[in-house]
Amino acid sequence: MRLFVGLGNPGASYAGNRHNIGFMAVARIADVHHAGPWRRKFQGEVSEARLGAEKVVLLRPATYMNESGRSVQEAARFYQLGLDRITVFHDELDLAFGRVRVKVGGGHAGNNGIRSISQHMGADFQRVRLGIGHPGHKDLVSRYVLSDFSKVERAWVDDLTDAVAAAAPKLADGDAPGFLNDVALRCPAPKPDTSSA
C-alpha cells in the first residue's frame, strides 16, 4: 500500500491556484483510475484506487498548506505506512513551468506544505515536484502562487495532470525513472516564451 498526497488549499477560491497543482494531480489520478468516492477523514479528503499491483490511498489535506503535516501524519499512522511509502505531489517554484522531477528527501525550498510534513514526520519521503516557474523576485512569490493559472497555462496543466495520472502506476510500483519518462513522452514541457525578449 502507498499514500499519494496532493498539496493545496481547500475551498473554491483556491481551486485554480498555482499552489494547488498537487491537489489537481491527485484528483486526476483518482478520476483516471476509478478511485472510490472521496470521504472526509484524516483532516482531509481521502479516496482509494488500485494502480497496477498496488493499492493507493489518495489524500488531499483540508488543513491548508501550512498544516498539511497533521493530516499526512494521521493517515500514515492509521495505515501504518513509513516515509518510504509516501509520495507528495506539490508545486515547485525552482522548476521551470512544465518541468516534473522526482526526489526523495531534501529541504522544503520554501514550500510550507513540505515544511509541515517534514516537521511532523521527517523529510525522507518522495516528492513529485511540479514546476510552476518563479515570478522573478521573492517579494512576488506569495501573490504568484496564490493566483490562478492563466487560460493558456491551464490547458497545459490539464495535459500534464493527464500524463501524471496515466504514468502513476509506475510511480506506485517504485519506478520513478519510468514514471518521469512516460510523463515526458505524453506531455513534453512547454518551450519558454521568448517573444518578449
C-alpha atoms as a printed R data frame, in Angstrom:
    type eleno elety resid chain resno       x      y       z
1   ATOM     1    CA   MET     A     1   0.000  0.000   0.000
2   ATOM     2    CA   ARG     A     2   1.118  3.540  -0.739
3   ATOM     3    CA   LEU     A     3  -0.084  7.005   0.225
4   ATOM     4    CA   PHE     A     4  -0.241  9.645  -2.513
5   ATOM     5    CA   VAL     A     5  -0.714 13.143  -1.089
6   ATOM     6    CA   GLY     A     6  -1.674 16.197  -3.130
7   ATOM     7    CA   LEU     A     7  -0.827 19.539  -1.554
8   ATOM     8    CA   GLY     A     8  -3.029 22.591  -1.873
9   ATOM     9    CA   ASN     A     9  -5.522 24.766  -0.060
10  ATOM    10    CA   PRO     A    10  -9.170 23.718   0.322
11  ATOM    11    CA   GLY     A    11 -12.090 25.753  -0.982
12  ATOM    12    CA   ALA     A    12 -13.382 27.057  -4.301
13  ATOM    13    CA   SER     A    13 -11.442 30.328  -4.113
14  ATOM    14    CA   TYR     A    14  -8.129 28.409  -4.198
15  ATOM    15    CA   ALA     A    15  -9.103 25.678  -6.668
16  ATOM    16    CA   GLY     A    16  -7.334 27.168  -9.712
17  ATOM    17    CA   ASN     A    17  -4.265 28.480  -7.874
18  ATOM    18    CA   ARG     A    18  -0.737 27.525  -8.885
19  ATOM    19    CA   HIS     A    19  -0.235 26.386  -5.288
20  ATOM    20    CA   ASN     A    20  -2.961 23.761  -5.828
21  ATOM    21    CA   ILE     A    21  -1.373 21.790  -8.658
22  ATOM    22    CA   GLY     A    22  -0.749 18.955  -6.188
23  ATOM    23    CA   PHE     A    23  -4.483 18.740  -5.494
24  ATOM    24    CA   MET     A    24  -5.127 18.780  -9.243
25  ATOM    25    CA   ALA     A    25  -2.705 15.927  -9.921
26  ATOM    26    CA   VAL     A    26  -4.105 13.653  -7.226
27  ATOM    27    CA   ALA     A    27  -7.697 14.411  -8.268
28  ATOM    28    CA   ARG     A    28  -6.831 13.424 -11.840
29  ATOM    29    CA   ILE     A    29  -5.207 10.192 -10.655
30  ATOM    30    CA   ALA     A    30  -8.450  9.418  -8.811
31  ATOM    31    CA   ASP     A    31 -10.543 10.098 -11.937
32  ATOM    32    CA   VAL     A    32  -8.396  8.122 -14.373
33  ATOM    33    CA   HIS     A    33  -8.027  5.103 -12.105
34  ATOM    34    CA   HIS     A    34 -11.672  4.978 -10.998
35  ATOM    35    CA   ALA     A    35 -10.946  5.601  -7.329
36  ATOM    36    CA   GLY     A    36 -13.672  5.247  -4.760
37  ATOM    37    CA   PRO     A    37 -15.672  8.255  -3.573
38  ATOM    38    CA   TRP     A    38 -13.851 10.963  -1.639
39  ATOM    39    CA   ARG     A    39 -14.551 10.777   2.108
40  ATOM    40    CA   ARG     A    40 -13.815 13.220   4.935
41  ATOM    41    CA   LYS     A    41 -11.084 11.645   7.026
42  ATOM    42    CA   PHE     A    42  -7.637 12.410   8.473
43  ATOM    43    CA   GLN     A    43  -8.382 16.156   8.477
44  ATOM    44    CA   GLY     A    44  -8.760 15.974   4.722
45  ATOM    45    CA   GLU     A    45 -10.382 14.117   1.856
46  ATOM    46    CA   VAL     A    46  -9.367 10.545   1.129
47  ATOM    47    CA   SER     A    47 -10.049  8.047  -1.632
48  ATOM    48    CA   GLU     A    48  -8.604  4.682  -2.640
49  ATOM    49    CA   ALA     A    49  -7.571  3.275  -6.008
50  ATOM    50    CA   ARG     A    50  -5.642  0.363  -7.451
51  ATOM    51    CA   LEU     A    51  -2.681  1.421  -9.563
52  ATOM    52    CA   GLY     A    52  -1.221 -1.662 -11.176
53  ATOM    53    CA   ALA     A    53  -0.470 -4.117  -8.399
54  ATOM    54    CA   GLU     A    54  -0.573 -1.503  -5.634
55  ATOM    55    CA   LYS     A    55  -3.451 -0.260  -3.540
56  ATOM    56    CA   VAL     A    56  -3.006  3.511  -3.214
57  ATOM    57    CA   VAL     A    57  -4.654  5.830  -0.705
58  ATOM    58    CA   LEU     A    58  -5.128  9.317  -2.154
59  ATOM    59    CA   LEU     A    59  -5.177 12.220   0.302
60  ATOM    60    CA   ARG     A    60  -5.914 15.922  -0.068
61  ATOM    61    CA   PRO     A    61  -5.345 17.616   3.314
62  ATOM    62    CA   ALA     A    62  -8.025 20.130   4.300
63  ATOM    63    CA   THR     A    63  -5.789 21.801   6.876
64  ATOM    64    CA   TYR     A    64  -4.474 24.488   4.495
65  ATOM    65    CA   MET     A    65  -0.977 24.192   3.122
66  ATOM    66    CA   ASN     A    66   0.891 25.301   6.247
67  ATOM    67    CA   GLU     A    67  -0.542 22.487   8.380
68  ATOM    68    CA   SER     A    68  -0.517 19.647   5.833
69  ATOM    69    CA   GLY     A    69   1.726 17.543   8.054
70  ATOM    70    CA   ARG     A    70  -1.028 16.967  10.606
71  ATOM    71    CA   SER     A    71  -3.264 15.328   8.009
72  ATOM    72    CA   VAL     A    72  -0.481 13.271   6.414
73  ATOM    73    CA   GLN     A    73   0.784 12.051   9.777
74  ATOM    74    CA   GLU     A    74  -2.710 10.974  10.821
75  ATOM    75    CA   ALA     A    75  -3.247  8.996   7.604
76  ATOM    76    CA   ALA     A    76   0.198  7.398   7.712
77  ATOM    77    CA   ARG     A    77  -0.305  6.352  11.327
78  ATOM    78    CA   PHE     A    78  -3.722  4.827  10.571
79  ATOM    79    CA   TYR     A    79  -2.416  2.782   7.640
80  ATOM    80    CA   GLN     A    80   0.922  2.072   9.395
81  ATOM    81    CA   LEU     A    81   2.949  3.440   6.485
82  ATOM    82    CA   GLY     A    82   6.551  4.555   6.743
83  ATOM    83    CA   LEU     A    83   8.038  7.513   4.896
84  ATOM    84    CA   ASP     A    84   9.218  5.187   2.128
85  ATOM    85    CA   ARG     A    85   5.560  4.526   1.206
86  ATOM    86    CA   ILE     A    86   4.546  8.206   0.979
87  ATOM    87    CA   THR     A    87   4.637 10.314  -2.197
88  ATOM    88    CA   VAL     A    88   3.738 14.016  -2.089
89  ATOM    89    CA   PHE     A    89   2.723 15.958  -5.217
90  ATOM    90    CA   HIS     A    90   3.416 19.680  -4.934
91  ATOM    91    CA   ASP     A    91   4.128 22.910  -6.783
92  ATOM    92    CA   GLU     A    92   7.805 23.785  -7.261
93  ATOM    93    CA   LEU     A    93   8.934 27.384  -7.791
94  ATOM    94    CA   ASP     A    94  12.515 26.332  -8.522
95  ATOM    95    CA   LEU     A    95  11.498 24.328 -11.597
96  ATOM    96    CA   ALA     A    96  10.571 25.959 -14.877
97  ATOM    97    CA   PHE     A    97   6.895 25.852 -15.747
98  ATOM    98    CA   GLY     A    98   6.078 22.404 -17.075
99  ATOM    99    CA   ARG     A    99   9.065 20.526 -15.693
100 ATOM   100    CA   VAL     A   100   8.487 17.484 -13.475
101 ATOM   101    CA   ARG     A   101  11.064 15.934 -11.165
102 ATOM   102    CA   VAL     A   102  11.001 13.232  -8.501
103 ATOM   103    CA   LYS     A   103  13.257 13.151  -5.465
104 ATOM   104    CA   VAL     A   104  13.417 11.640  -2.001
105 ATOM   105    CA   GLY     A   105  14.235 13.807   0.992
106 ATOM   106    CA   GLY     A   106  15.933 17.183   0.988
107 ATOM   107    CA   GLY     A   107  14.831 20.631   2.074
108 ATOM   108    CA   HIS     A   108  11.471 22.305   1.639
109 ATOM   109    CA   ALA     A   109  12.626 25.104  -0.737
110 ATOM   110    CA   GLY     A   110  10.135 27.480   0.855
111 ATOM   111    CA   ASN     A   111   7.103 25.215   0.327
112 ATOM   112    CA   ASN     A   112   5.173 25.362   3.595
113 ATOM   113    CA   GLY     A   113   3.354 22.105   2.922
114 ATOM   114    CA   ILE     A   114   6.631 20.214   2.529
115 ATOM   115    CA   ARG     A   115   7.991 22.019   5.593
116 ATOM   116    CA   SER     A   116   4.984 20.956   7.678
117 ATOM   117    CA   ILE     A   117   5.200 17.292   6.643
118 ATOM   118    CA   SER     A   118   8.940 17.267   7.352
119 ATOM   119    CA   GLN     A   119   8.399 18.804  10.804
120 ATOM   120    CA   HIS     A   120   5.753 16.245  11.711
121 ATOM   121    CA   MET     A   121   7.294 13.122  10.190
122 ATOM   122    CA   GLY     A   122  10.818 13.684   8.890
123 ATOM   123    CA   ALA     A   123  11.971 14.635   5.408
124 ATOM   124    CA   ASP     A   124  12.717 11.276   3.757
125 ATOM   125    CA   PHE     A   125   9.522 10.948   1.741
126 ATOM   126    CA   GLN     A   126   9.232 11.002  -2.040
127 ATOM   127    CA   ARG     A   127   8.230 14.257  -3.714
128 ATOM   128    CA   VAL     A   128   6.832 14.764  -7.191
129 ATOM   129    CA   ARG     A   129   7.868 18.344  -7.940
130 ATOM   130    CA   LEU     A   130   5.569 20.017 -10.469
131 ATOM   131    CA   GLY     A   131   7.253 23.100 -11.899
132 ATOM   132    CA   ILE     A   132   5.250 26.332 -11.856
133 ATOM   133    CA   GLY     A   133   8.172 28.684 -12.529
134 ATOM   134    CA   HIS     A   134   9.241 31.656 -10.451
135 ATOM   135    CA   PRO     A   135   7.815 35.198 -10.690
136 ATOM   136    CA   GLY     A   136  11.334 36.637 -10.669
137 ATOM   137    CA   HIS     A   137  11.530 38.231  -7.225
138 ATOM   138    CA   LYS     A   138  10.888 36.756  -3.777
139 ATOM   139    CA   ASP     A   139   8.522 39.596  -2.862
140 ATOM   140    CA   LEU     A   140   6.184 38.438  -5.633
141 ATOM   141    CA   VAL     A   141   6.100 34.772  -4.624
142 ATOM   142    CA   SER     A   142   3.104 34.808  -2.271
143 ATOM   143    CA   ARG     A   143   0.824 36.583  -4.734
144 ATOM   144    CA   TYR     A   144   2.110 34.422  -7.591
145 ATOM   145    CA   VAL     A   145   1.467 31.013  -6.006
146 ATOM   146    CA   LEU     A   146  -1.981 32.106  -4.780
147 ATOM   147    CA   SER     A   147  -3.042 33.354  -8.225
148 ATOM   148    CA   ASP     A   148  -4.785 31.182 -10.790
149 ATOM   149    CA   PHE     A   149  -3.107 29.631 -13.773
150 ATOM   150    CA   SER     A   150  -3.782 31.639 -16.925
151 ATOM   151    CA   LYS     A   151  -6.081 30.157 -19.555
152 ATOM   152    CA   VAL     A   152  -3.095 29.093 -21.673
153 ATOM   153    CA   GLU     A   153  -1.287 27.626 -18.657
154 ATOM   154    CA   ARG     A   154  -4.409 25.800 -17.513
155 ATOM   155    CA   ALA     A   155  -4.688 23.943 -20.827
156 ATOM   156    CA   TRP     A   156  -1.141 22.728 -20.332
157 ATOM   157    CA   VAL     A   157  -1.789 21.823 -16.671
158 ATOM   158    CA   ASP     A   158  -4.711 19.667 -17.818
159 ATOM   159    CA   ASP     A   159  -2.393 17.835 -20.224
160 ATOM   160    CA   LEU     A   160   0.243 17.447 -17.515
161 ATOM   161    CA   THR     A   161  -2.135 16.041 -14.911
162 ATOM   162    CA   ASP     A   162  -3.466 13.611 -17.538
163 ATOM   163    CA   ALA     A   163   0.113 12.456 -18.180
164 ATOM   164    CA   VAL     A   164   0.874 12.175 -14.459
165 ATOM   165    CA   ALA     A   165  -2.277 10.118 -13.913
166 ATOM   166    CA   ALA     A   166  -1.532  7.796 -16.838
167 ATOM   167    CA   ALA     A   167   2.015  7.192 -15.577
168 ATOM   168    CA   ALA     A   168   1.078  6.931 -11.885
169 ATOM   169    CA   PRO     A   169   1.084  3.098 -11.776
170 ATOM   170    CA   LYS     A   170   4.834  3.159 -12.421
171 ATOM   171    CA   LEU     A   171   5.297  5.553  -9.527
172 ATOM   172    CA   ALA     A   172   3.205  3.277  -7.305
173 ATOM   173    CA   ASP     A   173   5.415  0.374  -8.389
174 ATOM   174    CA   GLY     A   174   8.563  2.251  -7.323
175 ATOM   175    CA   ASP     A   175   9.702  3.038 -10.867
176 ATOM   176    CA   ALA     A   176  10.307  6.803 -10.651
177 ATOM   177    CA   PRO     A   177  12.505  6.941 -13.810
178 ATOM   178    CA   GLY     A   178   9.822  5.100 -15.789
179 ATOM   179    CA   PHE     A   179   7.186  7.475 -14.433
180 ATOM   180    CA   LEU     A   180   9.204 10.542 -15.478
181 ATOM   181    CA   ASN     A   181   9.902  9.074 -18.912
182 ATOM   182    CA   ASP     A   182   6.215  8.375 -19.526
183 ATOM   183    CA   VAL     A   183   5.209 11.872 -18.384
184 ATOM   184    CA   ALA     A   184   7.816 13.471 -20.668
185 ATOM   185    CA   LEU     A   185   6.668 11.415 -23.658
186 ATOM   186    CA   ARG     A   186   2.995 12.203 -23.087
187 ATOM   187    CA   CYS     A   187   3.445 15.870 -22.168
188 ATOM   188    CA   PRO     A   188   6.769 17.481 -23.129
189 ATOM   189    CA   ALA     A   189   7.452 20.603 -21.083
190 ATOM   190    CA   PRO     A   190   6.433 23.790 -22.911
191 ATOM   191    CA   LYS     A   191   9.198 25.791 -24.532
192 ATOM   192    CA   PRO     A   192   9.951 29.143 -22.826
193 ATOM   193    CA   ASP     A   193   8.182 32.148 -24.309
194 ATOM   194    CA   THR     A   194  10.932 34.337 -25.785
195 ATOM   195    CA   SER     A   195   8.625 36.610 -27.774
196 ATOM   196    CA   SER     A   196   9.102 39.491 -25.342
197 ATOM   197    CA   ALA     A   197  12.893 39.071 -25.131
